[in-house]
Amino acid sequence: MEYLVILGVTGSIGQQTLEVVRQHPDKFKILGVSAARNIKQLELVINEFEPAYVTVLDAETAELLKGKYPTITFFSGEKGLETLATIQ
């Protein structure tokens, strides 16, 4: 099993990556994702793939999402992207 972190999960490359994961659920697990502004699409990804870590652009959005998804660790901003990119 390969664990993936997808930066920009709501963009076109991120969405294509999710398609590959859907086709091979026995080979890939989404560990973490990031999104800037498309929070509706991000929530669809969260609900489907249940990542352990999520980074969003601003701290306010991260706090709102923490209330909805208490089992996920949320980060925000540039520092959050750095943290997410180095998760193992």
C-alpha positions in Angstrom: 0.0 0.0 0.0 1.3 3.4 -1.0 0.3 6.4 1.1 -0.2 9.7 -0.8 -0.3 13.3 0.0 -2.0 15.4 -2.7 -1.2 19.1 -2.8 -3.9 21.0 -4.7 -6.4 18.1 -4.5 -9.3 20.2 -6.0 -7.3 21.2 -9.1 -7.2 19.3 -12.3 -4.1 17.3 -11.5 -5.3 16.5 -8.0 -8.6 15.3 -9.4 -6.9 13.1 -12.0 -4.8 11.6 -9.1 -8.0 10.8 -7.2 -9.3 9.0 -10.3 -6.2 6.7 -10.2 -6.7 6.1 -6.5 -10.3 5.2 -7.2 -9.2 2.7 -9.8 -6.7 1.1 -7.5 -8.0 1.2 -3.9 -5.9 -1.8 -3.0 -2.7 0.0 -4.0 -3.2 3.6 -2.7 -4.5 5.4 0.4 -4.8 9.1 0.7 -2.9 10.3 3.8 -3.3 14.0 3.3 -4.6 16.7 1.0 -4.5 20.4 0.5 -6.9 22.9 -1.1 -6.9 26.7 -1.3 -10.4 28.0 -1.8 -12.7 25.2 -3.2 -13.9 24.0 0.2 -17.0 22.4 -1.2 -14.9 20.1 -3.4 -12.5 19.6 -0.6 -15.3 18.3 1.7 -16.3 15.8 -1.0 -12.8 14.5 -1.0 -12.7 14.4 2.8 -15.9 12.4 2.9 -14.8 9.9 0.2 -11.2 9.3 1.1 -11.0 10.2 4.8 -7.5 11.6 4.9 -5.8 12.0 8.2 -4.3 15.4 7.4 -5.8 18.4 5.6 -4.3 21.8 4.8 -6.3 24.8 3.8 -5.3 28.4 2.9 -6.5 30.2 6.0 -6.7 29.5 9.7 -10.4 30.5 10.0 -11.5 27.8 7.4 -9.3 25.2 9.2 -11.1 26.0 12.5 -14.5 25.6 10.8 -13.5 22.3 9.3 -12.1 21.0 12.6 -15.5 21.3 14.1 -17.0 19.2 11.3 -14.2 16.6 11.1 -12.8 16.2 14.6 -10.8 13.1 13.7 -8.7 14.9 11.0 -5.7 17.0 11.8 -5.9 20.4 10.0 -3.2 22.8 9.1 -3.3 26.2 7.4 -1.3 28.5 5.2 2.2 28.1 3.9 3.5 26.5 7.1 0.7 24.0 6.9 1.7 23.1 3.3 5.3 22.6 4.5 4.1 20.3 7.3 1.8 18.3 5.1 4.4 17.9 2.4 6.8 16.3 4.9 4.2 14.0 6.7 5.4 10.4 6.8 
